[in-house]
């Protein structure tokens, strides 16, 4: 087990990260790669995935892009097959892909509810199922689901997103109990207010109000979320299973 300070935590490991073309997903892919993992950057927007992979390769990392609509079982199967063809194994899966379709409940369309649930929750379930038999057969593996503080405290205008992200916690704990006996760990992170393209599109007054709720007095960065994911994926978390790690600066405690 390579757990010595100064050595790459994930050297020789192979990771798949969904929704990794930008934002938090991209930071996670870069964080895993920086710790020595070979990474498949997976995104529904294959152009963004390829651009991110090319940028990582210029830094000497072993990264490739893959297109995947996480709501489709066949796409997950294809990505896993691609990973196995390239590397012979899948050690880490990060279910990060998600979308928002915010609206108050009386105005939210059924389609907007369904797409958020399908991408954020069903997509993670399909991804977990796609790697489960392989990881169980090898007797090891780490799955990390990216939930949200919205799944803990709820946000007005986000009944779809809050429900999906809360569902991810239930999925995490149930899968941890199912796969744990085979040596496969399943955990989740719950980011709070993080500076991304999506959050910075808020009205400045709304962003400032949310930031004022953070005991540390600031929003987080995608890299700070990535650090938590790297930890959960790594040997340092070898006895962590079914856990939910909040990365919120203390907001929502």
Secondary structure, DSSP 8 states (H G I E B T S, - for coil): ----TTS-TTTT-EEEEET-SSHHHHHHHHHHHHTT-EEEEEESSHHHHHHHHHHHHTTT--EEEEE--TT-HHHHHHHHHHHHHHHS---EEEE---------TTT--HHHHHHHHIIIIIHHHHHHHHHHHHHHHHT-EEEEEE--THHHH--TT-HHHHHHHHHHHHHHHHHHHHHHTTTEEEEEEEE-SB-STTGGGS-HHHHHHHHTT-TTSS-B-HHHHHHHHHHHHSGGGTT--S-EEEESTTTT-
